[in-house]
Amino acid sequence: MNFIHNLEVAINGLRANKMRSFLTMLGIIIGVAAVIIMISVGQGASKKIAGQIASMGSNLLIVFPGAGQGPVRGASGSVNTLTLEDAEAIAGLSMVAHVAPELSTNATIGYASQTWTAQVVGTTPEMQMIKDWPVSAGSFFTGDDVRSAAMVAVLGKTVVDNLYLPGTNPVGSTIRINRLPFTVVGVLAPKGASLTGQDQDNVVYIPVSAAQKRLMGVNYVRLINVQAETPESMNFVQSSIENLLRQRHRLVGTSSDDFNVRNLTSVLETAESTTAVMTLLLASVAAVSLLVGGIGTMNIMLVSVTERTREIGLRMAVGATESNIRNQFLVESLVLCLIGGIAGILVGIAGSKIISKAFGWPTFVTVSSILLSAGFSAAVGIFFGYYPAKKAAGLDPIEALRFER
Amino acid sequence: MAGKTAIVLENIKKVYSMGETQVFALKGISLTIREGEMVAVMGPSGSGKSTLLNILGCLDRPTGGTYYLGGEDVSRLNKNQLALVRNKRIGFVFQNFNLLGRFPVLANVQLPLVYAGVGKKEMADRAKEALDWVGLSKYADHYPGQLSGGQQQRVAIARALVNNPSLILADEPTGALDSRTSIEIISVIQKLNIEKGITVVMVTHEKDIALYCRRLINVKDGRVLGDTPVSNPRNAAEDLAAIPEEREALS
C-alpha cells in the first residue's frame, strides 16, 4: 500500500515540475545512452575482429620460408625453402588438424571476352576446412585433383561477378588463367573484406600441384597454413613444426631457421583485447557522465525536499514514520532515474543504430550492457536519492510545519 | 461524558537547550482533561501554549513529567511509536490548513489512512464519509487551491476526523479566516465535539472564539495561570444563523 502511495506521490511530484523532472532525467538519459553506445561500438568492433579471426581460420599457424638471421638476411618469404613434402610431414604431427600449403600469384583470368585480375592460389582441399568456407555452387576440388595436377578451379564471388553475366552458373565452364584453360568446379560463398580491407572474394583456388607445374613452373610453396586442433595446443604445435623443419632442412646447432612460424591468431587476439580495453575506457568515460547525471538528481531531490518541508511536516503529523518519509523520497529519485534509464536505453539503442548507419561502424547492443546501465541508473537513483531522503526523514515535524519559504 | 480522562498531564516540563543557555518553555504543567471536553488554551505568545500543544499532539516529548493519553503513558515513547499514536488517536487542525496543493481534496483527506495501512477502497469510502460530514462531498475532486479558506479548513477537519481519533488538536483554527467563516468553522468543531464525542483542545488568542469552548485554560510563562469553566458557552450554529448570509452565496 505504502509503496503504491509512494509511487503515486512520486509520479505526481515529477508531473508537477515537468520541465525540471525532464532536465534532471536528461542527465541520466545521456549517461545511460552514452554507456550503451560506447559498449555497443566496442562490442561491434570486437565482434568484427572475432569474425575475421574465424574467417582467417581459427587456431591458425602460418609457416613462412626464410627470415633467417644469418649473414644474408631477408624478409620472410624472400627465400623459397618450403616444399609440398614439408607440408605433408607437418600434417603427420600430433595435434595438427589441417595443413594447407599455399602458392599464390596474381594472374589475369579470362572468360569469353572478359578479363579480370585476381589472386590465384594453389592449395589443397584442406584450405576449405581451415577457412571454414562453404561453396555456393559446385564443390571444392579434391585430393585426387591435387595428385593429378588437374586443371580445375574454384572461384571467389568477386571473380564470378566480374566475369560472368548475373544469373549464370559458372560451374562446368572453362576459364583461362594466364592463357591456360581451367575448368570451374565450384564457386565459393561470399566472405567479405579481411582485417586489412583486402577483398577475400577476389580469389581463384586451384590445386597446388597445378600451380607449381603448369602455372608457375616452380617446386616450392610460398607458405603453409597449419590449423591446430585446440587453441591450447598452438604453442606445442608451433615448437613441433620448428623441430620438424629444422630436422628436415638439416639445420643443426646454432644455424638459424630458414623458416618462420607465425601465430596470426594471437596477433588478432591482441587486437581484440586492445579493443576490449578501449571499450572499457569509453564506457568508463560514459559512466562518468552517468555519475554527473546522478549528482544532478541529488541536487534536484534536495531542492524538492526543501520545497516540500511543510508537506513532510504534515505527513509526519498525520502519522508518517521516518522510514515512510525516507522511502517516499527514495522511490521518487528511483522513479526519476529508472524512467531516465529506460529512456536512455531507447536513446542508446537508437544511437547505436544511427552510428552504424552513418559511419559504417559495426555496433552491437548487448543485453548485458542494457542490464548494466539499467542497474547502474537504479543504483544512481538509490545512492544519490539516499542523502536527500535521509535529510527529509530527519526533519523535526514541528520545525517542518512552521517552515516558511 | 464526564467519565474517563482523555488527557492527564503531571508536572510536564520542557527545556530547550540553546548552546549554553537553557530556555524553560514549560515549567511544570499539570492538568486533566476528560473525554468529550472542549477546551480552549489561551495565552500570549511565548507563554508556552504552542509547546504544550506540540506535546499534547505527540509531536514533541516533554523533558520532565508524565503525559497520559487515554490512560497510557506516552511521554517516553520513541519516534515511531509517537507517529503511531498521532496516526491512530490524534487529529490536527492548523491555522494555515496545511493541505497539499498538488493533490485533490479526497487524497488530502485520505492521507492519515495511507500511514494506517488501510486498503484503497476503504480509504476512499472513509474519506468520502468524512468529507460528507463536513458538507463538502461534492468537492472531492477539486484541488485545495480552488476552495475558499473556510472550505479548506473544513477539508482539514475532515482529514483530522478520518482516522476516528479520540482527540482533536486545533492550533488557531480560525486565525486565517474572517469572523463569519471563523464561526462557521467553530460550529463544525462544536458539532464534532458534541455529535462524535471527540475531545477538542484548541489554542486561540481570540477571546470570542475561546468562549465557544466549555473550559478555558490560561497559560503564561510556562505555567497554568487559570483554569475556569465557561459558564455559558456560546453555540456557533445559533450565532451563525443570526449573521446575514452575505458570503454564503460566494462559496
Boltz contact constraints between the chains, C-beta under 6 A:
constraints:
  - contact:
      token1: [A, 1]
      token2: [B, 117]
      max_distance: 6.0
  - contact:
      token1: [A, 5]
      token2: [B, 114]
      max_distance: 6.0
  - contact:
      token1: [A, 12]
      token2: [B, 102]
      max_distance: 6.0
  - contact:
      token1: [A, 16]
      token2: [B, 102]
      max_distance: 6.0
  - contact:
      token1: [A, 311]
      token2: [B, 100]
      max_distance: 6.0
  - contact:
      token1: [A, 314]
      token2: [B, 98]
      max_distance: 6.0
  - contact:
      token1: [A, 317]
      token2: [B, 92]
      max_distance: 6.0
  - contact:
      token1: [A, 318]
      token2: [B, 111]
      max_distance: 6.0
  - contact:
      token1: [A, 318]
      token2: [B, 112]
      max_distance: 6.0
  - contact:
      token1: [A, 319]
      token2: [B, 83]
      max_distance: 6.0
  - contact:
      token1: [A, 319]
      token2: [B, 86]
      max_distance: 6.0
  - contact:
      token1: [A, 319]
      token2: [B, 87]
      max_distance: 6.0
  - contact:
      token1: [A, 319]
      token2: [B, 112]
      max_distance: 6.0
  - contact:
      token1: [A, 319]
      token2: [B, 115]
      max_distance: 6.0
  - contact:
      token1: [A, 320]
      token2: [B, 115]
      max_distance: 6.0
  - contact:
      token1: [A, 321]
      token2: [B, 80]
      max_distance: 6.0
  - contact:
      token1: [A, 321]
      token2: [B, 83]
      max_distance: 6.0
  - contact:
      token1: [A, 397]
      token2: [B, 59]
      max_distance: 6.0
  - contact:
      token1: [A, 398]
      token2: [B, 54]
      max_distance: 6.0
  - contact:
      token1: [A, 398]
      token2: [B, 59]
      max_distance: 6.0
  - contact:
      token1: [A, 398]
      token2: [B, 60]
      max_distance: 6.0
